[in-house]
Amino acid sequence: MDDILALTEEKMEKALESMEKRFTNVRAGRANPAILDGVMVNYYGSLTPLKSLATISVPEARQLMIKPFDRGSLSDIEKGIYEANIGLTPNNNGETIILNIPALTEETRKGYVKEVKQIAEDCKINFRNIRQDANNDIKKSEELTEDDKDNMVQDVQELINKYNKIVDQKLSLKEKDLLSV
């Protein structure tokens, strides 16, 4: 009985983590190394995550600096950034690559807010699917009485309410972050 609730909460926690990870990829006009998480570099014939090939730092609020461990990989890293299509143009100075994050226009900010709202809604849809699976498992259970089943369904609903509130709070914070100039 408690296994169903624990498994349901674990799945909801993973959905929440996924949403938060997707939130970090929506930029707010400030430099965030997480923007480069999906960048893969063709390094000596194999695709390698950028994080494994260089240190990424934030020297200024709207600038990322990539310093490769192997200077010979500079052009490969530059090419990987172009191919990742993250909307940033790398500037190679022979030792490091500088990425300047452009200031966001009001229109761009509103577009990002729409994107974040969609990500939050996707997370809530995941929660509803998880709830449906849990309720089906509860109804199939033969060792529970009808009252126990009703109580379990209620517990699952309370769980989804709790996680929906968390999503709304995180969405609100991200919206504020995106809309602040």
C-alpha positions, 0 to 999 in steps of 0.5 A, a space after each residue: 500500500 505504501 509502496 504505491 504512494 512512495 513510487 508515485 511520489 518518486 515519479 513526481 519528484 523525477 518529473 519535477 527535476 526534469 521540469 527544473 532542468 528544462 527551465 535552466 535551458 530557458 535563458 533570462 538574459 544572464 549568463 548561465 553555464 547550464 545553457 551549454 549542457 546540451 553542447 556536444 563536441 566532435 573530439 577526435 572522432 567521438 561526440 563528447 560533452 563540452 563540460 568534459 573538454 573545458 572549464 566554463 566560467 562567467 566573467 561578467 553577468 552576460 558573458 560565458 568564457 570557455 577555456 579548453 583543457 587542450 587548446 587544439 580543441 578550440 575549433 572543434 568546440 566552436 563548431 560544436 556550439 554552432 551545431 548545438 543551435 543555442 543562438 549564441 555566436 562564439 568568439 575565439 581569441 586563440 586561448 578561450 572562447 567568449 560567448 556574449 549573451 544578448 540583452 533580451 527584448 520585451 518580445 523575447 522575454 514574453 516568448 520565453 515566459 510562454 515557453 516556460 508556462 508550456 514546460 510547467 504544463 507538460 510537468 502537470 500533465 506528467 503528474 496527471 498520468 502518474 496519478 492515473 497509473 497509481 489509481 489503476 494500481 490501487 483499484 487492481 489491488 486485491 488485498 485492499 478493502 474499498 475504504 482503503 482504496 478510497 483513502 489511497 486514491 485521496 492520498 494520491 490526489 493530495 500528493 498531486 495537489 502538493 506537487 502542482 503547488 510546487 510547480 506553480 511556485 517554481 513557474 512564478 519565480 522563473 517568470 519573475 526572473 525572465 521579466 525582470 530587466 
